[in-house]
Amino acid sequence: MTAGTVIIGAGQAGLSAAEALRKRGYDAPVTLIGDELAPPYQRPPLSKGYLSRELPADRLWLKPESYYAGAAIDLRPGVRIARIDRAARCVVTTQGELIAFDHLILATGGAARRLPLPGADLPGVHVLRSLAHADALSDALAQARSLAIIGAGYIGLEVAASARKRGLEVTVLEAADRPMSRTASPLLGGWFGALHRGYGVDLQVSTGVAAITGSHRADGVRLMDGERIEADVVLIAAGLTPGVELAEDAGLACADGILVDAHARTSDPGIYAIGDVARFDSALYGRSIRLESVQNAIEQGRAAAAAICGARAPYDPVPWFWSDQYAIKLQIAGLIDGADRMVRRGDPEEGAFALFHFRNDVLIACEAVNAAPEFMAAQRLIAARARPDPDRLRDVTVAMRAFLS
Ligand SMILES: Cc1cc2nc3c(=O)[nH]c(=O)nc-3n(C[C@H](O)[C@H](O)[C@H](O)COP(=O)(O)OP(=O)(O)OC[C@H]3O[C@@H](n4cnc5c(N)ncnc54)[C@H](O)[C@@H]3O)c2cc1C
């Protein structure tokens, strides 16, 4: 009997690959192994509706319980893989069980980055990556009056919005000179900063944290300039460390992610990597990228399944991402770094606008705030490597008509 495909990581990407294998008619065993106890679930609500208590837990599951048996996917929650034995073509669980594979897919995501700060291990200091983290944070907020968040990236800001909805006093501390500095333009970052301040968040930029204070549990943070900020709960929202340990130990090529080709294949052609953990060459952007988004997890999972089934479907996406904060829906298509020109459509003062970013006249990214049509138009223009007239792009319908004609 064939060993089939083993998938390590029962998250968004792992499930997508399993589902796509079955949709393509793959009839060998599919084993989906995850170290969390919960069945595969969506992470985005953990900082949004789930944390603000607007979305119940049963809305998080990606599939109903009956789906797995029906699709002949052997879901094994609560099982952690300790090692990959490439020579023997098997993985080894922490309990010592050997599970053989013909194809192996690494969908291990990553861990919330913890900062090497004094006090970072105190009770009352939280990170947010998993459902267990979200439950712990939510329970802590229920007993708290104030929250300090270290890091003004998407997750930090989404948690700030959810905590304000729950009535907490919120301070956000960001080392860079604006929120979302890694992935968003200065104009957008500044706009979100003003949005949060308008909702009563004490957002402090260009602010380094020296320590988390407290003797038995966290009671605040001390800044680099010596100021102390009191907080009942502290959240470190400092990004993700990709989960490359198994791959590195197995000798697969890694560099801030597991290196894969356009078919999600690692340096071992029978082993694939997908989702947040995978780094690949983007023909569209001319460099290697590692994406942390639901869209990438789903589509790269499908690309791996296609390759296992012998189909040639190279993966070269227009990345996209969304974030919900208060009543604002932010959608970003493409990657903005390297842009040399920006065109604005709409008025930021009115809370609905789009920022189009160009490099050498080619549209490479669009940041859309409550502006879904602009976002969708931009996705198509970016994929086509289009050079829309920036002045005409101020009217998206005209630009789309010009592009389609
Ligand atoms: C709070 C939060 C909000 C987000 N919001 C958005 C959003 O608004 N929009 C968006 O596009 N994206 C968002 N994301 C990102 C998105 O959720 C991720 O990009 C996506 O979940 C990645 O899927 P993945 O399968 O690669 O990794 P994961 O979903 O992290 O799954 C990896 C799984 O592998 C397991 N695992 C790791 N190692 C082992 C092992 N050795 N053995 C067994 N199991 C293992 C992990 O425990 C985990 O369950 C958000 C993420 C978070 C945390």
The ligand as a Gaussian input file, in Angstrom:
#p B3LYP/6-31G(d) Opt

LIG

0 1
 C       -4.276000      37.100000      15.134000
 C       -4.053000      36.921000      13.663000
 C       -4.769000      37.704000      12.760000
 C       -4.564000      37.549000      11.392000
 N       -5.296000      38.304000      10.523000
 C       -5.155000      38.133000       9.199000
 C       -5.942000      38.866000       8.267000
 O       -6.741000      39.717000       8.654000
 N       -5.782000      38.617000       6.944000
 C       -4.900000      37.689000       6.481000
 O       -4.787000      37.478000       5.261000
 N       -4.119000      36.971000       7.340000
 C       -4.230000      37.178000       8.675000
 N       -3.454000      36.451000       9.542000
 C       -2.446000      35.540000       9.007000
 C       -3.037000      34.190000       8.634000
 O       -3.845000      33.709000       9.654000
 C       -1.877000      33.244000       8.340000
 O       -1.195000      33.758000       7.217000
 C       -2.345000      31.822000       8.062000
 O       -2.980000      31.286000       9.202000
 C       -1.128000      30.964000       7.716000
 O       -1.523000      29.639000       7.601000
 P       -0.447000      28.468000       7.777000
 O       -1.227000      27.210000       7.591000
 O        0.733000      28.745000       6.971000
 O        0.030000      28.583000       9.294000
 P       -0.825000      28.332000      10.618000
 O       -2.233000      28.740000      10.420000
 O       -0.045000      28.978000      11.701000
 O       -0.787000      26.750000      10.828000
 C        0.395000      26.065000      11.174000
 C        0.036000      24.947000      12.115000
 O        1.129000      24.035000      12.203000
 C        1.237000      23.603000      13.541000
 N        2.581000      23.029000      13.730000
 C        3.760000      23.679000      13.707000
 N        4.787000      22.831000      13.924000
 C        4.245000      21.604000      14.092000
 C        4.788000      20.312000      14.362000
 N        6.096000      20.118000      14.502000
 N        3.929000      19.251000      14.468000
 C        2.572000      19.443000      14.320000
 N        2.009000      20.646000      14.076000
 C        2.836000      21.720000      13.950000
 C        0.971000      24.880000      14.310000
 O        0.669000      24.669000      15.670000
 C       -0.220000      25.418000      13.540000
 O       -1.427000      24.885000      14.016000
 C       -3.632000      36.594000      10.921000
 C       -2.898000      35.822000      11.837000
 C       -3.110000      35.979000      13.191000
 C       -2.313000      35.133000      14.174000

